[in-house]
Amino acid sequence: MNYAELNKIIEEINEVLDGRRGFVSLTKARASKVGIKHDLLLACARVHSELETGTQGKIGWNAWKKAI
């Protein structure tokens, strides 16, 4: 497991939650760098961080803060 990449993803998710960032990229390539399945990465962003996930054009899978 690549803990440096995992910490980077967690840091980016925290930035989204704090409003300092618009979205975080959760591509299949990033999931494989960490060493987990892509579905698990998306589920963690949805459940733990309460972010919405989905595809966005050619960019790939992203997570963003839910609109209130």
Secondary structure, DSSP 8 states (H G I E B T S, - for coil): --HHHHHHHHHHHHHHHHTS-SEEE--HHHHHHHTS-HHHHHHHHHHTT-EEEEE-TTS-EEEEE---
